[in-house]
Structure formats: structure tokens, C-alpha cells
Amino acid sequence: MLLINHGDAPFELRRGERIAQLLVAPVASFSWVLEPTVEALGGTARGEGGYGSTGR
């Protein structure tokens, strides 16, 4: 544990004083799943018009 006194006056700690608590918490983990790139998906019926495009 790291202790820092940001004050101007000395701060005295005596042996046996309780100065901290321990909190045990779970750590979630994950992994990336790489999806195909846009180029690898191929064409659509809309073509290059984009979302909602009717082509007109």
C-alpha cells in the first residue's frame, strides 16, 4: 500500500493502527470476435445507394 501525506504537517502512524480496508471484487474478462470486413460481405440489392435508397 502506498501512503502520501498531501498536508503540511507530519502525520504519525503507530504500529497496529488500522489505516485501510481490503475489498475483493470479481474481474470480468472478455475476448474479441473479429467479424468479416465490409468488403468481404458482398453486394446487396440496394447497391451503392446506402440505407433507405430506392435508386431513383
N, CA, C, O and CB atoms as a CASP TS submission, in Angstrom:
PFRMAT TS
TARGET T0000
AUTHOR 0000-0000-0000
METHOD Language model
MODEL 1
PARENT N/A
ATOM      1  N   MET     1       0.837  -1.144   0.000  1.00  0.00           N
ATOM      2  CA  MET     1       0.000   0.000   0.000  1.00  0.00           C
ATOM      3  C   MET     1       0.898   1.227   0.000  1.00  0.00           C
ATOM      4  O   MET     1       1.948   1.241   0.642  1.00  0.00           O
ATOM      5  CB  MET     1      -0.961  -0.014   1.197  1.00  0.00           C
ATOM      6  N   LEU     2       0.478   2.250  -0.721  1.00  0.00           N
ATOM      7  CA  LEU     2       1.224   3.491  -0.816  1.00  0.00           C
ATOM      8  C   LEU     2       0.477   4.569  -0.042  1.00  0.00           C
ATOM      9  O   LEU     2      -0.722   4.761  -0.246  1.00  0.00           O
ATOM     10  CB  LEU     2       1.433   3.908  -2.298  1.00  0.00           C
ATOM     11  N   LEU     3       1.172   5.266   0.836  1.00  0.00           N
ATOM     12  CA  LEU     3       0.580   6.362   1.607  1.00  0.00           C
ATOM     13  C   LEU     3       1.272   7.663   1.249  1.00  0.00           C
ATOM     14  O   LEU     3       2.499   7.722   1.172  1.00  0.00           O
ATOM     15  CB  LEU     3       0.683   6.094   3.128  1.00  0.00           C
ATOM     16  N   ILE     4       0.477   8.713   1.028  1.00  0.00           N
ATOM     17  CA  ILE     4       1.019  10.027   0.697  1.00  0.00           C
ATOM     18  C   ILE     4       0.366  11.067   1.596  1.00  0.00           C
ATOM     19  O   ILE     4      -0.859  11.106   1.711  1.00  0.00           O
ATOM     20  CB  ILE     4       0.792  10.369  -0.806  1.00  0.00           C
ATOM     21  N   ASN     5       1.159  11.896   2.222  1.00  0.00           N
ATOM     22  CA  ASN     5       0.657  12.991   3.051  1.00  0.00           C
ATOM     23  C   ASN     5       0.718  14.267   2.216  1.00  0.00           C
ATOM     24  O   ASN     5       1.799  14.799   1.968  1.00  0.00           O
ATOM     25  CB  ASN     5       1.488  13.138   4.384  1.00  0.00           C
ATOM     26  N   HIS     6      -0.445  14.757   1.785  1.00  0.00           N
ATOM     27  CA  HIS     6      -0.503  15.972   0.976  1.00  0.00           C
ATOM     28  C   HIS     6      -0.582  17.226   1.842  1.00  0.00           C
ATOM     29  O   HIS     6      -0.631  18.337   1.314  1.00  0.00           O
ATOM     30  CB  HIS     6      -1.698  15.918   0.035  1.00  0.00           C
ATOM     31  N   GLY     7      -0.594  17.065   3.160  1.00  0.00           N
ATOM     32  CA  GLY     7      -0.652  18.204   4.063  1.00  0.00           C
ATOM     33  C   GLY     7       0.725  18.756   4.381  1.00  0.00           C
ATOM     34  O   GLY     7       1.745  18.200   3.973  1.00  0.00           O
ATOM     35  N   ASP     8       0.737  19.856   5.115  1.00  0.00           N
ATOM     36  CA  ASP     8       1.993  20.487   5.518  1.00  0.00           C
ATOM     37  C   ASP     8       2.529  19.913   6.832  1.00  0.00           C
ATOM     38  O   ASP     8       3.736  19.934   7.074  1.00  0.00           O
ATOM     39  CB  ASP     8       1.801  21.991   5.653  1.00  0.00           C
ATOM     40  N   ALA     9       1.637  19.405   7.673  1.00  0.00           N
ATOM     41  CA  ALA     9       2.036  18.894   8.985  1.00  0.00           C
ATOM     42  C   ALA     9       2.359  17.401   8.906  1.00  0.00           C
ATOM     43  O   ALA     9       1.742  16.679   8.122  1.00  0.00           O
ATOM     44  CB  ALA     9       0.923  19.146  10.025  1.00  0.00           C
ATOM     45  N   PRO    10       3.303  16.938   9.697  1.00  0.00           N
ATOM     46  CA  PRO    10       3.601  15.498   9.737  1.00  0.00           C
ATOM     47  C   PRO    10       2.398  14.711  10.256  1.00  0.00           C
ATOM     48  O   PRO    10       1.630  15.201  11.085  1.00  0.00           O
ATOM     49  CB  PRO    10       4.838  15.224  10.625  1.00  0.00           C
ATOM     50  N   PHE    11       2.250  13.509   9.765  1.00  0.00           N
ATOM     51  CA  PHE    11       1.161  12.627  10.195  1.00  0.00           C
ATOM     52  C   PHE    11       1.789  11.354  10.719  1.00  0.00           C
ATOM     53  O   PHE    11       2.487  10.654   9.986  1.00  0.00           O
ATOM     54  CB  PHE    11       0.153  12.325   9.025  1.00  0.00           C
ATOM     55  N   GLU    12       1.549  11.055  11.960  1.00  0.00           N
ATOM     56  CA  GLU    12       2.202   9.919  12.607  1.00  0.00           C
ATOM     57  C   GLU    12       1.300   8.688  12.582  1.00  0.00           C
ATOM     58  O   GLU    12       0.122   8.762  12.930  1.00  0.00           O
ATOM     59  CB  GLU    12       2.580  10.270  14.053  1.00  0.00           C
ATOM     60  N   LEU    13       1.863   7.568  12.169  1.00  0.00           N
ATOM     61  CA  LEU    13       1.173   6.280  12.218  1.00  0.00           C
ATOM     62  C   LEU    13       1.868   5.412  13.251  1.00  0.00           C
ATOM     63  O   LEU    13       3.096   5.336  13.297  1.00  0.00           O
ATOM     64  CB  LEU    13       1.157   5.584  10.817  1.00  0.00           C
ATOM     65  N   ARG    14       1.069   4.765  14.071  1.00  0.00           N
ATOM     66  CA  ARG    14       1.620   3.871  15.084  1.00  0.00           C
ATOM     67  C   ARG    14       1.367   2.422  14.686  1.00  0.00           C
ATOM     68  O   ARG    14       0.383   2.108  14.016  1.00  0.00           O
ATOM     69  CB  ARG    14       1.008   4.168  16.473  1.00  0.00           C
ATOM     70  N   ARG    15       2.255   1.563  15.103  1.00  0.00           N
ATOM     71  CA  ARG    15       2.115   0.134  14.820  1.00  0.00           C
ATOM     72  C   ARG    15       0.764  -0.363  15.335  1.00  0.00           C
ATOM     73  O   ARG    15       0.367  -0.077  16.465  1.00  0.00           O
ATOM     74  CB  ARG    15       3.278  -0.674  15.465  1.00  0.00           C
ATOM     75  N   GLY    16       0.063  -1.120  14.470  1.00  0.00           N
ATOM     76  CA  GLY    16      -1.224  -1.698  14.849  1.00  0.00           C
ATOM     77  C   GLY    16      -2.420  -0.846  14.469  1.00  0.00           C
ATOM     78  O   GLY    16      -3.555  -1.307  14.589  1.00  0.00           O
ATOM     79  N   GLU    17      -2.201   0.392  14.012  1.00  0.00           N
ATOM     80  CA  GLU    17      -3.330   1.229  13.606  1.00  0.00           C
ATOM     81  C   GLU    17      -3.935   0.692  12.325  1.00  0.00           C
ATOM     82  O   GLU    17      -3.234   0.195  11.444  1.00  0.00           O
ATOM     83  CB  GLU    17      -2.892   2.694  13.419  1.00  0.00           C
ATOM     84  N   ARG    18      -5.246   0.801  12.240  1.00  0.00           N
ATOM     85  CA  ARG    18      -5.969   0.361  11.046  1.00  0.00           C
ATOM     86  C   ARG    18      -6.090   1.549  10.103  1.00  0.00           C
ATOM     87  O   ARG    18      -6.702   2.565  10.433  1.00  0.00           O
ATOM     88  CB  ARG    18      -7.382  -0.220  11.408  1.00  0.00           C
ATOM     89  N   ILE    19      -5.500   1.403   8.931  1.00  0.00           N
ATOM     90  CA  ILE    19      -5.460   2.536   8.006  1.00  0.00           C
ATOM     91  C   ILE    19      -6.066   2.223   6.641  1.00  0.00           C
ATOM     92  O   ILE    19      -6.144   3.112   5.794  1.00  0.00           O
ATOM     93  CB  ILE    19      -4.040   2.989   7.826  1.00  0.00           C
ATOM     94  N   ALA    20      -6.494   0.990   6.408  1.00  0.00           N
ATOM     95  CA  ALA    20      -7.014   0.631   5.086  1.00  0.00           C
ATOM     96  C   ALA    20      -7.986  -0.529   5.213  1.00  0.00           C
ATOM     97  O   ALA    20      -8.056  -1.202   6.241  1.00  0.00           O
ATOM     98  CB  ALA    20      -5.864   0.268   4.117  1.00  0.00           C
ATOM     99  N   GLN    21      -8.741  -0.745   4.125  1.00  0.00           N
ATOM    100  CA  GLN    21      -9.635  -1.891   4.026  1.00  0.00           C
ATOM    101  C   GLN    21      -9.343  -2.622   2.731  1.00  0.00           C
ATOM    102  O   GLN    21      -8.857  -2.033   1.765  1.00  0.00           O
ATOM    103  CB  GLN    21     -11.124  -1.454   4.095  1.00  0.00           C
ATOM    104  N   LEU    22      -9.640  -3.890   2.720  1.00  0.00           N
ATOM    105  CA  LEU    22      -9.474  -4.701   1.518  1.00  0.00           C
ATOM    106  C   LEU    22     -10.849  -5.042   0.972  1.00  0.00           C
ATOM    107  O   LEU    22     -11.716  -5.517   1.706  1.00  0.00           O
ATOM    108  CB  LEU    22      -8.655  -5.993   1.812  1.00  0.00           C
ATOM    109  N   LEU    23     -11.045  -4.802  -0.301  1.00  0.00           N
ATOM    110  CA  LEU    23     -12.297  -5.155  -0.962  1.00  0.00           C
ATOM    111  C   LEU    23     -11.957  -6.105  -2.096  1.00  0.00           C
ATOM    112  O   LEU    23     -11.255  -5.738  -3.039  1.00  0.00           O
ATOM    113  CB  LEU    23     -13.059  -3.883  -1.487  1.00  0.00           C
ATOM    114  N   VAL    24     -12.457  -7.323  -1.999  1.00  0.00           N
ATOM    115  CA  VAL    24     -12.218  -8.321  -3.035  1.00  0.00           C
ATOM    116  C   VAL    24     -13.405  -8.283  -3.988  1.00  0.00           C
ATOM    117  O   VAL    24     -14.549  -8.480  -3.577  1.00  0.00           O
ATOM    118  CB  VAL    24     -12.017  -9.759  -2.423  1.00  0.00           C
ATOM    119  N   ALA    25     -13.125  -8.028  -5.265  1.00  0.00           N
ATOM    120  CA  ALA    25     -14.184  -7.912  -6.269  1.00  0.00           C
ATOM    121  C   ALA    25     -13.824  -8.765  -7.482  1.00  0.00           C
ATOM    122  O   ALA    25     -12.647  -8.917  -7.810  1.00  0.00           O
ATOM    123  CB  ALA    25     -14.399  -6.426  -6.686  1.00  0.00           C
ATOM    124  N   PRO    26     -14.834  -9.320  -8.146  1.00  0.00           N
ATOM    125  CA  PRO    26     -14.552 -10.115  -9.344  1.00  0.00           C
ATOM    126  C   PRO    26     -14.069  -9.218 -10.485  1.00  0.00           C
ATOM    127  O   PRO    26     -14.430  -8.044 -10.570  1.00  0.00           O
ATOM    128  CB  PRO    26     -15.809 -10.902  -9.779  1.00  0.00           C
ATOM    129  N   VAL    27     -13.247  -9.797 -11.357  1.00  0.00           N
ATOM    130  CA  VAL    27     -12.758  -9.080 -12.526  1.00  0.00           C
ATOM    131  C   VAL    27     -13.322  -9.769 -13.755  1.00  0.00           C
ATOM    132  O   VAL    27     -13.050 -10.945 -13.997  1.00  0.00           O
ATOM    133  CB  VAL    27     -11.192  -9.033 -12.564  1.00  0.00           C
ATOM    134  N   ALA    28     -14.104  -9.037 -14.527  1.00  0.00           N
ATOM    135  CA  ALA    28     -14.698  -9.603 -15.748  1.00  0.00           C
ATOM    136  C   ALA    28     -13.644  -9.651 -16.845  1.00  0.00           C
ATOM    137  O   ALA    28     -12.800  -8.761 -16.947  1.00  0.00           O
ATOM    138  CB  ALA    28     -15.931  -8.768 -16.213  1.00  0.00           C
ATOM    139  N   SER    29     -13.697 -10.678 -17.649  1.00  0.00           N
ATOM    140  CA  SER    29     -12.783 -10.771 -18.786  1.00  0.00           C
ATOM    141  C   SER    29     -13.600 -10.977 -20.058  1.00  0.00           C
ATOM    142  O   SER    29     -14.749 -11.416 -20.005  1.00  0.00           O
ATOM    143  CB  SER    29     -11.756 -11.932 -18.590  1.00  0.00           C
ATOM    144  N   PHE    30     -13.006 -10.660 -21.184  1.00  0.00           N
ATOM    145  CA  PHE    30     -13.690 -10.803 -22.458  1.00  0.00           C
ATOM    146  C   PHE    30     -12.673 -11.145 -23.530  1.00  0.00           C
ATOM    147  O   PHE    30     -11.464 -11.060 -23.314  1.00  0.00           O
ATOM    148  CB  PHE    30     -14.464  -9.516 -22.823  1.00  0.00           C
ATOM    149  N   SER    31     -13.176 -11.527 -24.671  1.00  0.00           N
ATOM    150  CA  SER    31     -12.298 -11.755 -25.818  1.00  0.00           C
ATOM    151  C   SER    31     -12.979 -11.184 -27.060  1.00  0.00           C
ATOM    152  O   SER    31     -14.205 -11.186 -27.166  1.00  0.00           O
ATOM    153  CB  SER    31     -11.979 -13.283 -26.000  1.00  0.00           C
ATOM    154  N   TRP    32     -12.176 -10.703 -27.985  1.00  0.00           N
ATOM    155  CA  TRP    32     -12.696 -10.117 -29.218  1.00  0.00           C
ATOM    156  C   TRP    32     -13.053 -11.209 -30.207  1.00  0.00           C
ATOM    157  O   TRP    32     -12.334 -12.200 -30.335  1.00  0.00           O
ATOM    158  CB  TRP    32     -11.677  -9.150 -29.837  1.00  0.00           C
ATOM    159  N   VAL    33     -14.170 -11.026 -30.910  1.00  0.00           N
ATOM    160  CA  VAL    33     -14.548 -11.901 -32.014  1.00  0.00           C
ATOM    161  C   VAL    33     -14.534 -11.030 -33.262  1.00  0.00           C
ATOM    162  O   VAL    33     -15.360 -10.129 -33.403  1.00  0.00           O
ATOM    163  CB  VAL    33     -15.966 -12.585 -31.782  1.00  0.00           C
ATOM    164  N   LEU    34     -13.606 -11.293 -34.160  1.00  0.00           N
ATOM    165  CA  LEU    34     -13.484 -10.473 -35.359  1.00  0.00           C
ATOM    166  C   LEU    34     -14.498 -10.908 -36.399  1.00  0.00           C
ATOM    167  O   LEU    34     -14.537 -12.070 -36.806  1.00  0.00           O
ATOM    168  CB  LEU    34     -12.064 -10.554 -35.930  1.00  0.00           C
ATOM    169  N   GLU    35     -15.315  -9.959 -36.822  1.00  0.00           N
ATOM    170  CA  GLU    35     -16.313 -10.206 -37.858  1.00  0.00           C
ATOM    171  C   GLU    35     -15.692  -9.898 -39.218  1.00  0.00           C
ATOM    172  O   GLU    35     -14.676  -9.208 -39.295  1.00  0.00           O
ATOM    173  CB  GLU    35     -17.597  -9.348 -37.620  1.00  0.00           C
ATOM    174  N   PRO    36     -16.297 -10.404 -40.287  1.00  0.00           N
ATOM    175  CA  PRO    36     -15.757 -10.101 -41.620  1.00  0.00           C
ATOM    176  C   PRO    36     -15.813  -8.597 -41.906  1.00  0.00           C
ATOM    177  O   PRO    36     -16.668  -7.890 -41.373  1.00  0.00           O
ATOM    178  CB  PRO    36     -16.537 -10.876 -42.706  1.00  0.00           C
ATOM    179  N   THR    37     -14.913  -8.125 -42.736  1.00  0.00           N
ATOM    180  CA  THR    37     -14.919  -6.718 -43.111  1.00  0.00           C
ATOM    181  C   THR    37     -16.075  -6.428 -44.059  1.00  0.00           C
ATOM    182  O   THR    37     -16.675  -7.346 -44.618  1.00  0.00           O
ATOM    183  CB  THR    37     -13.583  -6.326 -43.759  1.00  0.00           C
ATOM    184  N   VAL    38     -16.379  -5.169 -44.232  1.00  0.00           N
ATOM    185  CA  VAL    38     -17.477  -4.768 -45.122  1.00  0.00           C
ATOM    186  C   VAL    38     -17.219  -5.280 -46.525  1.00  0.00           C
ATOM    187  O   VAL    38     -18.147  -5.735 -47.194  1.00  0.00           O
ATOM    188  CB  VAL    38     -17.646  -3.231 -45.137  1.00  0.00           C
ATOM    189  N   GLU    39     -15.980  -5.216 -46.984  1.00  0.00           N
ATOM    190  CA  GLU    39     -15.655  -5.668 -48.335  1.00  0.00           C
ATOM    191  C   GLU    39     -15.929  -7.166 -48.499  1.00  0.00           C
ATOM    192  O   GLU    39     -16.276  -7.606 -49.595  1.00  0.00           O
ATOM    193  CB  GLU    39     -14.185  -5.362 -48.659  1.00  0.00           C
ATOM    194  N   ALA    40     -15.784  -7.939 -47.452  1.00  0.00           N
ATOM    195  CA  ALA    40     -15.968  -9.385 -47.534  1.00  0.00           C
ATOM    196  C   ALA    40     -17.440  -9.787 -47.513  1.00  0.00           C
ATOM    197  O   ALA    40     -17.759 -10.948 -47.769  1.00  0.00           O
ATOM    198  CB  ALA    40     -15.240 -10.061 -46.395  1.00  0.00           C
ATOM    199  N   LEU    41     -18.348  -8.846 -47.212  1.00  0.00           N
ATOM    200  CA  LEU    41     -19.768  -9.187 -47.116  1.00  0.00           C
ATOM    201  C   LEU    41     -20.442  -9.290 -48.474  1.00  0.00           C
ATOM    202  O   LEU    41     -21.465  -9.964 -48.598  1.00  0.00           O
ATOM    203  CB  LEU    41     -20.485  -8.163 -46.278  1.00  0.00           C
ATOM    204  N   GLY    42     -19.905  -8.650 -49.482  1.00  0.00           N
ATOM    205  CA  GLY    42     -20.507  -8.725 -50.803  1.00  0.00           C
ATOM    206  C   GLY    42     -21.551  -7.634 -51.019  1.00  0.00           C
ATOM    207  O   GLY    42     -21.773  -6.791 -50.150  1.00  0.00           O
ATOM    208  N   GLY    43     -22.186  -7.662 -52.185  1.00  0.00           N
ATOM    209  CA  GLY    43     -23.167  -6.640 -52.564  1.00  0.00           C
ATOM    210  C   GLY    43     -24.548  -6.912 -52.001  1.00  0.00           C
ATOM    211  O   GLY    43     -24.823  -7.989 -51.471  1.00  0.00           O
ATOM    212  N   THR    44     -25.425  -5.900 -52.128  1.00  0.00           N
ATOM    213  CA  THR    44     -26.826  -6.027 -51.707  1.00  0.00           C
ATOM    214  C   THR    44     -27.727  -5.588 -52.851  1.00  0.00           C
ATOM    215  O   THR    44     -27.250  -5.060 -53.856  1.00  0.00           O
ATOM    216  CB  THR    44     -27.111  -5.181 -50.425  1.00  0.00           C
ATOM    217  N   ALA    45     -29.023  -5.806 -52.701  1.00  0.00           N
ATOM    218  CA  ALA    45     -29.992  -5.385 -53.718  1.00  0.00           C
ATOM    219  C   ALA    45     -30.031  -3.870 -53.842  1.00  0.00           C
ATOM    220  O   ALA    45     -30.399  -3.356 -54.898  1.00  0.00           O
ATOM    221  CB  ALA    45     -31.390  -5.919 -53.382  1.00  0.00           C
ATOM    222  N   ARG    46     -29.664  -3.145 -52.800  1.00  0.00           N
ATOM    223  CA  ARG    46     -29.657  -1.678 -52.817  1.00  0.00           C
ATOM    224  C   ARG    46     -28.496  -1.137 -53.627  1.00  0.00           C
ATOM    225  O   ARG    46     -28.570  -0.030 -54.161  1.00  0.00           O
ATOM    226  CB  ARG    46     -29.594  -1.129 -51.398  1.00  0.00           C
ATOM    227  N   GLY    47     -27.443  -1.897 -53.721  1.00  0.00           N
ATOM    228  CA  GLY    47     -26.266  -1.426 -54.442  1.00  0.00           C
ATOM    229  C   GLY    47     -25.497  -0.413 -53.620  1.00  0.00           C
ATOM    230  O   GLY    47     -25.340  -0.590 -52.411  1.00  0.00           O
ATOM    231  N   GLU    48     -25.011   0.652 -54.258  1.00  0.00           N
ATOM    232  CA  GLU    48     -24.184   1.650 -53.590  1.00  0.00           C
ATOM    233  C   GLU    48     -25.015   2.777 -52.997  1.00  0.00           C
ATOM    234  O   GLU    48     -24.446   3.705 -52.422  1.00  0.00           O
ATOM    235  CB  GLU    48     -23.172   2.216 -54.558  1.00  0.00           C
ATOM    236  N   GLY    49     -26.356   2.733 -53.115  1.00  0.00           N
ATOM    237  CA  GLY    49     -27.198   3.844 -52.671  1.00  0.00           C
ATOM    238  C   GLY    49     -27.216   4.052 -51.167  1.00  0.00           C
ATOM    239  O   GLY    49     -27.459   5.175 -50.725  1.00  0.00           O
ATOM    240  N   GLY    50     -26.973   3.037 -50.365  1.00  0.00           N
ATOM    241  CA  GLY    50     -26.961   3.179 -48.918  1.00  0.00           C
ATOM    242  C   GLY    50     -28.316   2.887 -48.304  1.00  0.00           C
ATOM    243  O   GLY    50     -29.244   2.455 -48.989  1.00  0.00           O
ATOM    244  N   TYR    51     -28.420   3.124 -47.018  1.00  0.00           N
ATOM    245  CA  TYR    51     -29.629   2.805 -46.253  1.00  0.00           C
ATOM    246  C   TYR    51     -30.814   3.600 -46.767  1.00  0.00           C
ATOM    247  O   TYR    51     -30.734   4.820 -46.903  1.00  0.00           O
ATOM    248  CB  TYR    51     -29.417   3.085 -44.760  1.00  0.00           C
ATOM    249  N   GLY    52     -31.915   2.916 -47.054  1.00  0.00           N
ATOM    250  CA  GLY    52     -33.158   3.569 -47.480  1.00  0.00           C
ATOM    251  C   GLY    52     -33.163   4.029 -48.927  1.00  0.00           C
ATOM    252  O   GLY    52     -34.120   4.675 -49.354  1.00  0.00           O
ATOM    253  N   SER    53     -32.138   3.722 -49.688  1.00  0.00           N
ATOM    254  CA  SER    53     -32.043   4.213 -51.055  1.00  0.00           C
ATOM    255  C   SER    53     -32.984   3.423 -51.961  1.00  0.00           C
ATOM    256  O   SER    53     -33.035   2.194 -51.903  1.00  0.00           O
ATOM    257  CB  SER    53     -30.591   4.118 -51.568  1.00  0.00           C
ATOM    258  N   THR    54     -33.735   4.154 -52.806  1.00  0.00           N
ATOM    259  CA  THR    54     -34.603   3.494 -53.789  1.00  0.00           C
ATOM    260  C   THR    54     -33.956   3.452 -55.154  1.00  0.00           C
ATOM    261  O   THR    54     -34.446   2.785 -56.066  1.00  0.00           O
ATOM    262  CB  THR    54     -35.946   4.204 -53.880  1.00  0.00           C
ATOM    263  N   GLY    55     -32.837   4.176 -55.293  1.00  0.00           N
ATOM    264  CA  GLY    55     -32.150   4.178 -56.575  1.00  0.00           C
ATOM    265  C   GLY    55     -32.755   5.152 -57.562  1.00  0.00           C
ATOM    266  O   GLY    55     -32.360   5.159 -58.728  1.00  0.00           O
ATOM    267  N   ARG    56     -33.698   5.975 -57.139  1.00  0.00           N
ATOM    268  CA  ARG    56     -34.321   6.948 -58.066  1.00  0.00           C
ATOM    269  C   ARG    56     -33.784   8.322 -57.841  1.00  0.00           C
ATOM    270  O   ARG    56     -34.189   9.263 -58.523  1.00  0.00           O
ATOM    271  CB  ARG    56     -35.836   6.967 -57.911  1.00  0.00           C
TER
END
